Amino acid sequence: MSENSPSTKTFQQRVDEFIAVANQQVPECSVDDVNTAIIFSAARFNAFSVARSVDSAEKLQAEKAEAIKYFTQRFAEMFEQNIDEHISRFDRYSQK
């Protein structure tokens, strides 16, 4: 199995890869533009993830509200965890 095989990467390594791609885009545009692209990409992939878990548009419609609730709650939890980290390490993270 290759060292770059998805099954050998940790969650944190995958996160770091996404952040590295975002950081590569910052010189070309604003952080806000990159942030908006990340949010849209996550929403698109989340919708794909939910859609592939059902076998009909009717079932997808039935799952829609619960999926929105789930992903909204998960984002809020993850955002709160990360913003708390930035608060606790603000001086170190904001050094230029």
Rosetta blueprint (number, residue, H / E / L):
1 M L
2 S L
3 E L
4 N L
5 S L
6 P H
7 S H
8 T H
9 K L
10 T L
11 F H
12 Q H
13 Q H
14 R H
15 V H
16 D H
17 E H
18 F H
19 I H
20 A H
21 V H
22 A H
23 N H
24 Q H
25 Q H
26 V H
27 P H
28 E H
29 C L
30 S L
31 V H
32 D H
33 D H
34 V H
35 N H
36 T H
37 A H
38 I H
39 I H
40 F H
41 S H
42 A H
43 A H
44 R H
45 F H
46 N H
47 A H
48 F H
49 S H
50 V H
51 A H
52 R L
53 S L
54 V L
55 D L
56 S L
57 A H
58 E H
59 K H
60 L H
61 Q H
62 A H
63 E H
64 K H
65 A H
66 E H
67 A H
68 I H
69 K H
70 Y H
71 F H
72 T H
73 Q H
74 R H
75 F H
76 A H
77 E H
78 M H
79 F H
80 E H
81 Q H
82 N H
83 I H
84 D H
85 E H
86 H H
87 I H
88 S H
89 R L
90 F H
91 D H
92 R H
93 Y H
94 S L
95 Q L
96 K L
